[in-house]
Amino acid sequence: DDPHLWLAPANARAMVDAIAAVLVEIDPEREALYRINAEQTRQRINALDSSVRQRLEPVKSLPYLVFHDAYQHFEQAFELHPVGSIVLDPEHRPGARRLASARQGVSEQNVRCIFSEPQFRSSVVDVIVEGSGARHGVLDPVGSDLSPGPDLWFELMENLTDSLLSCLAPSKQGP
């Protein structure tokens, strides 16, 4: 039930193919251009898919909690290990029972990181993180601070990867 379809490279490739087909249908004179652009975009998606998969390999089995369940396509594509979400609907604050359950789950499942989102207040995440030993990270499934353009999706995927890595990776301690 996760509408964030764009967060899986396979879905992005399917979207590129569908968009190219529609463009060819409505503007057949530029068919070659649309097909070349689609192929180049698919190649970029494949390269990003491979890079993200390789980068996330060391942390893919580590448990984490997200603010709301917006990452299923990304998590399945890269075989990550989420243990749940704090809220079912990001527009509604969780009740005391849900917060208590989340705090208990963080402790029992040795959750390494709890992610908030820039679009929603992180005070709920702060309550759950407090005293748990888990880190607080930020994931943005829509790229709210990214500029529109041909690189937006690629930057979004890289940002998600960077955020996951920076929060889930073991902390580096000096000698």
C-alpha positions as CSV (number, residue, x, y, z in Angstrom):
1,D,0.0,0.0,0.0
2,D,3.0,2.3,-0.4
3,P,2.4,4.8,-3.1
4,H,6.0,5.9,-3.3
5,L,6.6,3.8,-6.5
6,W,9.5,5.9,-7.7
7,L,11.8,4.6,-4.9
8,A,12.5,1.3,-6.7
9,P,14.8,1.3,-9.7
10,A,12.7,-1.4,-11.5
11,N,9.7,0.9,-11.2
12,A,11.8,3.9,-12.5
13,R,12.8,1.9,-15.5
14,A,9.2,0.9,-16.2
15,M,8.2,4.6,-15.9
16,V,10.9,5.6,-18.4
17,D,9.6,3.0,-20.8
18,A,6.0,4.1,-20.4
19,I,6.8,7.8,-20.8
20,A,9.0,7.1,-23.9
21,A,6.1,5.1,-25.5
22,V,3.6,7.9,-24.9
23,L,6.0,10.5,-26.3
24,V,6.6,8.4,-29.4
25,E,2.8,8.0,-29.8
26,I,2.1,11.8,-29.6
27,D,5.3,12.9,-31.4
28,P,6.4,10.1,-33.8
29,E,8.7,12.5,-35.7
30,R,11.1,12.4,-32.7
31,E,10.9,8.7,-32.0
32,A,14.6,8.1,-32.3
33,L,15.4,10.9,-29.8
34,Y,12.9,9.6,-27.3
35,R,14.2,6.0,-27.6
36,I,17.8,7.2,-27.2
37,N,17.0,9.3,-24.2
38,A,15.1,6.4,-22.7
39,E,18.0,4.0,-23.2
40,Q,20.5,6.5,-21.7
41,T,18.2,7.0,-18.7
42,R,17.8,3.2,-18.2
43,Q,21.6,2.9,-18.3
44,R,21.9,5.6,-15.6
45,I,19.2,3.9,-13.5
46,N,21.1,0.5,-13.8
47,A,24.4,2.1,-12.8
48,L,22.7,3.8,-9.8
49,D,21.0,0.6,-8.8
50,S,24.3,-1.3,-8.8
51,S,26.1,1.4,-6.9
52,V,23.4,1.8,-4.2
53,R,23.1,-2.0,-3.8
54,Q,26.9,-2.2,-3.3
55,R,27.0,0.7,-0.9
56,L,24.2,-0.5,1.2
57,E,25.4,-4.1,1.4
58,P,27.3,-3.6,4.8
59,V,24.2,-2.2,6.5
60,K,21.3,-4.0,4.8
61,S,20.7,-6.4,7.7
62,L,20.7,-3.7,10.5
63,P,17.4,-2.9,12.0
64,Y,15.9,0.6,11.8
65,L,12.6,2.3,12.3
66,V,11.0,4.9,9.9
67,F,8.6,7.8,10.7
68,H,6.0,6.5,8.3
69,D,6.0,3.5,5.9
70,A,7.1,5.3,2.7
71,Y,10.1,3.3,1.8
72,Q,8.8,-0.2,1.0
73,H,9.8,-0.1,-2.6
74,F,13.3,1.1,-1.8
75,E,13.7,-1.4,1.1
76,Q,12.6,-4.3,-1.0
77,A,14.7,-3.3,-3.9
78,F,17.8,-3.2,-1.8
79,E,16.9,-5.9,0.7
80,L,17.0,-3.7,3.8
81,H,15.8,-4.6,7.3
82,P,13.2,-2.1,8.6
83,V,11.4,-3.1,11.7
84,G,8.4,-0.8,11.4
85,S,7.1,2.7,11.3
86,I,6.1,5.1,14.1
87,V,2.9,6.4,12.4
88,L,0.5,4.8,10.0
89,D,-0.6,8.2,8.6
90,P,2.0,11.0,8.8
91,E,-0.8,13.6,9.1
92,H,-1.8,12.1,12.5
93,R,0.3,12.1,15.6
94,P,0.6,8.7,17.2
95,G,-1.1,8.0,20.5
96,A,0.6,7.1,23.8
97,R,0.1,3.4,23.2
98,R,1.8,3.5,19.8
99,L,4.7,5.5,21.2
100,A,5.2,3.1,24.0
101,S,5.1,0.2,21.6
102,A,7.6,1.8,19.3
103,R,10.0,2.5,22.3
104,Q,9.7,-1.1,23.4
105,G,10.3,-2.4,19.8
106,V,13.4,-0.2,19.6
107,S,14.8,-1.8,22.7
108,E,13.8,-5.4,22.0
109,Q,15.0,-5.3,18.3
110,N,18.2,-3.4,19.0
111,V,17.2,-0.7,16.5
112,R,20.2,1.2,15.4
113,C,18.5,4.2,13.8
114,I,15.1,6.0,13.9
115,F,14.4,8.1,10.9
116,S,12.3,11.3,10.8
117,E,11.3,13.2,7.7
118,P,11.9,16.9,7.0
119,Q,8.2,17.4,6.1
120,F,7.0,16.4,9.6
121,R,7.9,17.5,13.1
122,S,10.6,15.2,14.6
123,S,9.5,15.6,18.2
124,V,7.9,12.2,18.1
125,V,11.1,10.6,16.9
126,D,13.0,12.5,19.6
127,V,10.8,11.0,22.3
128,I,11.5,7.5,21.0
129,V,15.2,8.0,20.6
130,E,15.6,9.5,24.0
131,G,17.5,7.0,26.2
132,S,17.3,4.2,23.6
133,G,20.9,4.3,22.3
134,A,19.5,4.6,18.8
135,R,20.5,7.3,16.5
136,H,18.2,9.9,14.9
137,G,18.5,10.2,11.1
138,V,16.4,11.9,8.4
139,L,15.0,10.3,5.2
140,D,13.2,12.3,2.6
141,P,11.1,10.2,0.2
142,V,10.2,13.1,-2.0
143,G,13.4,15.2,-2.3
144,S,11.8,18.3,-0.7
145,D,15.0,20.3,-0.9
146,L,16.1,19.1,-4.4
147,S,15.8,21.2,-7.5
148,P,13.6,20.0,-10.4
149,G,15.5,18.6,-13.4
150,P,16.8,15.5,-15.0
151,D,19.0,14.6,-12.1
152,L,16.4,14.9,-9.3
153,W,15.5,11.2,-9.1
154,F,19.2,10.2,-9.1
155,E,19.9,12.8,-6.3
156,L,16.9,11.6,-4.3
157,M,18.1,8.0,-4.4
158,E,21.7,9.0,-3.5
159,N,20.4,11.1,-0.6
160,L,18.4,8.2,0.7
161,T,21.4,6.0,0.5
162,D,23.7,8.5,2.1
163,S,21.2,9.1,5.0
164,L,20.8,5.4,5.6
165,L,24.6,4.8,5.6
166,S,25.4,7.8,7.8
167,C,22.9,6.6,10.5
168,L,23.3,2.9,10.3
169,A,27.0,2.5,9.8
170,P,29.0,1.8,12.9
171,S,30.4,5.0,14.5
172,K,34.1,5.6,13.8
173,Q,35.9,6.0,17.0
174,G,39.5,7.3,17.4
175,P,42.4,5.4,19.0
